Amino acid sequence: MSKVVKFHEIGGPQVLRFEDEEVGDPGPGQVRIRHEAVGLNFADTYFRSGIYPVPLPSGIGNEASGVVQALGEGVSDIKVGDRVTYTGFTNTLGAYSAERLLDANLLISLPEAISCETAAAMTMRGLSAAYLMRRIYPFQSGETILLHAAAGGVGLIVSQWAKLLGLTVIGTVSTEEKAEIARAHGCDHIINYSHEDVAVRVREITNGVGVSVVFDSVGKATFMSSLDSLKRRGLMVCVGTASGKIPPFDPAILARKGSVYLTRPGLADYIADPQEKQELVDELFGHVSAGRIRIEINQRYALEDAVQAHQDLEGRKTTGSSIFVL
């Protein structure tokens, strides 16, 4: 039997249940993994609350790392005892568990320099940062970006990666504590959105020009100020809706704001091709292994404390990455 967190109805953190579940033997093309660490991501709350609908009851979590325990028929590229990590979307749902079965082709081998805890804290966030920095826009050294939730798990990685590319980073935070963390990870300018007008400050910092790209994981509360922060023909990247869904709007507003562009990307579409996925993995793991990008694990929880973990996450009490440790 394995311990697992599931939800039988959609709702708040309280719908999460800590249960026993039989794992069984891996089928053809599968492996059985014993998790050492599981990632806690804001996307997990979208499944739990029904924003991303799935059949119920359902497991939860899309990212974890651990050790391969058994192989199914036809698995040849992985062996028992290998350290692996993974992330995805519905094809990896159920990571909040001590052990599980998973298709072997979803696994990523871990280099010795990266621990399972670090992997669980960075696979989804790191690959998200990788495609945002390397696939979304042709960044040139000297350009300026606006990064919402700059002290969050993805934000801290994006800030560091941006500095490697020679970019100027304007980060938004809600507290002075988070401001200090963001500065320590590469933010050149900090805007505290709890008492500052983001768009006004961006224009001041950029001498009225605006930024090339906005990475907005907040959604409803920041959508208009993000558009107002862009330079002419800049790019707005919606990467999350922590404050709620963006209301319907007339696309003509994009023209009025300076012929700006808008995209709502998803990680799954940037790691669907095995070759592209491996390219992003290699670049990410290379930066982390060499120390050019630091992964900050600032919250650790037991799996049975999933309700508290979700409360902390949605209450914006976390910074950096959060994981469950088994």
N, C-alpha and C positions, 0 to 999 in steps of 0.2 A: 504493500500500500504506500501511496505517496501523499504528502500534504499538498493541498492545492487551494487557491482562492478562486471562487466562482461567484457569479451573480445570477439570480433566478428571476429578477425583475429589474427594470431600469429605475434609476433614481439617484439619490445622494450617496455619499460614502457608506452610509449605514447598510446599504443593500449587499455589500461585500461579505461573503461567508468563507470561513476557514474550514475546509472539509478534508475527508480522506477519499482517495480515488485509486482504483487499481490501474497500474500502468500497462502491464502486459509485455509481450515480446515484440520487438520491431518486425514489421512486415517487409516485403520487398522494397528496396530503395530507402529504407528508414534506419534510424539509429535510436538507441535509448541513451538519454543524457542525464547525468546527475548534476544539477545546477550547484554552483558555488556562490553565484551572485545573480541578482535579477534587477534589471533597470526599471526605475520609476519615471514615467514620462507623462507630460500633460495630455498627450494623445490618449492615454489610458482612460482618462476621465470622459472623453468623448464616447467611447464604447459603453462605459458604465451608465452614462446619462442618456444614451439613446441618440446622440448626435450622429454617431456612426452606428446604424442599426445592424444587429447580428441576431441569429436565432438563439433563443433562450431555452434552458440555462446555458451559460457560456463561461469559458475561462476568460482571463484578462491578462494583459501584458504582451508586448511584442519583442522583447529584448532580454537576453540572458546569456550567461557564459558558464561553462562547466567542463566536465570530463565525460568522454564517450564511454559508455558501459557495455554496450552490446550492438552488434551489427545485424542488419537484415540481409536477406539474399540480394546479391548484386552490388553491394557496396564495396568498392575497392580503393577509393581515393582516401579513405579515412580508416584509422585502426583504433581498436580498443585502447584507452588510455590517452588518446589525443585531447589536448585542450582546445576548445572551440568557443566561438561566440556566434550570435546570429541576431538579425533584426528583419523586420518585414512589415506586413500589414495583417490582413485576415489570415494569410497563410502561415503566420507564426503565432497567432493569438493563443494564449494559454501559458505564457511564460511565468506567471506567478505560481510556481510549483517547485517541489523538491526534485522530482524526476518527471520526464516526459518522453514521448516518442515524437520524432520530427523527421521530415524528409532530409536525407543527407545532402542533397544539392543546395540546401539553404545555408549550410554551415560555412563558417570562415575560420580557418586555422589561425591560432594565436602564436605570434613569435614569443620567444623566451622573455623578451624585455617588457612585455605587457602582461600584467596579472589579470586573473579572472575578474577581480573587483573593478580594476580600471576598465576592462573591456565592457563590463555591464554598464558602466557609467558613460561610455563613449561611443558604443557602436551605432546606436540610432542617432544620438546627438552629433557625433563626429561625422557620420556619413551625410547627415543633413547639412552640416556646415560645409562639408566637402563639395556637395553639388551646388550649394548656394554660392560658394566662392569660385568654383571652377567651371560651372556649366550654365548658370543663369544669365551672366552678363560678362562682356569682354573687358574686365577691369584694366585700367591703365594706372601706373604709379602716379600719385598726386591727386587722384580723385577722392571725393568725400562721400561717406555713407552715413545714414541714420539707422541706428540699431536699437529697436525697442527691447525691453527686458534684457538689458545688457549684462546684468549680473546672474542671469539664468544659465542653465547648462549649455544650451546651444549658443547663447550670447557670448559666453566666455571663450568658447572655441572660435567663433566667428571673429571676435575682436583680435585674438592672437593671429589668426590666419590673415586677416586684413592687414595687419602690420607687416607680415612677411611679404605681402604684395605691394607695400608702399602706400597704403591708403590712410586717409585721415578718418578717424572714427568718432562720431558723435553718438553717445549712448544715453538712453533714458532709464531712470531708476525711480523708485518711490521713497527711498530712505537714504540717509547719509552713510549708513553701514554698507548698503549695496553700492553706493557711489564709490567708496574706497575699494571695494572688490573689483568693480569695473575698471577703475583707473589702474589697478595693479595688473590687469590683464590686457592693457593696450588702448583703452579709451582715451582719446585726446581731449575730449570735451564731454562734460556730464550735464544733463538736463534733468532736474527733479520735477517730474510731471505732477507731483502733488501740489506744487505751488508755482510752477513756471509754465508759461504758454510755449508749448513745444515748437510750433511753427514760427512764432516770433523769434525765439532764441536761435533756431536754425538759420533764419535769415540774417540775424546779427552776426553769427559765427562765420557765415559764408559770404559776408559782404553783399547780401541781397540776392545772391545767385541761386541758392538752394543746393540740394545734394543730388548726386547721380542716381543713387539707389536707396530706397527705404526697405528695411526688413522689419515687417510688422507682424508680431505674433500675438498682439493684444486684440485686434479686431474692432468691434463696435465702438469702443471708447476712443480709439485713436485714428480711425479711418480717415476722417476729413483733415485732421492736422497732419497726417502723413502725406496726403495728396498736396497739401499746402506747403510742404517742406521740400518738394521736388523741384529741381531745375527744369527748364523747358526740355521736353522729350525725355525726361527721366523715367525711371522704372520703379513702380510700386510692387513689392513682393509680399503677398499675404501668406504668411506661413503658420497662422494659428488664429484662434478666436477666444483667447482666455477671458475676455470681458463680455463675450456674447457674439452671436452671429452679426455680420455686417448687413444692415437693412438693404432692401432693393434700391437701386439708384439708376438714374438715366445715364447711359454711357456718354452722352454729350458732355457730361461734367469733365471727362478726361480731356476733351478739347479745350474747355474753358480754363482748365488748370495748367495749360501749356502743352497740349498734345502729348500728355504723359501716357505711359503704358502701364498695364495692370496684369499681373499673373498670379495664379493660385496653384503653385506646384505641390506635388506629393512625392515623398522619398521613393515610394514603390516604382514610380515611372523612371527613376534615375538609376535604379539598381536592377531593373528587369533584365537588361542585357548582361550576361555573365562577364563579358570582356570589360564593359564600362564599369561594372561593379568592382571588378578586381583592380582596375586602374584607380578608382577612388579609394579603395581599401589600402592599396599600396602607398598612395600619397599620404593618407591619414596616418597609417601606422608608422610610416617613415618619420613624419613630423613628431609624433608622440614618442617614439623610441629614441629619437635624437635629442629630445628635450626642448624642441622648438615650440611645441604646444603642450601646455600642462593641463592635466585633467583634475579638476577639483571635486573631490567627493566630500560634501559638507553635511550630508545627512545619511545615516545608516539606520535601517529598520529591520526588525524580524518580520518574517512573512505573515505571522498571525496579527501583526499590527498594521495591516493594510488600510483599515478604516482611518486610523490616525494619520498615516502617511498621505492619504488622499485629502484629508482635512487640511493638513499643513500645506500641501501643494496648492490647493484651490484658495487657501487663505493667504497666499503669497508670503508664507513664512520661510520658504526655502531659498537657498542661493546655490549656484553651481549645480552639480549633479547629485541625485539621490538614488540610493540603491537599497535593495533587500539583501541581507547577508544570511546565508544558510549554513 
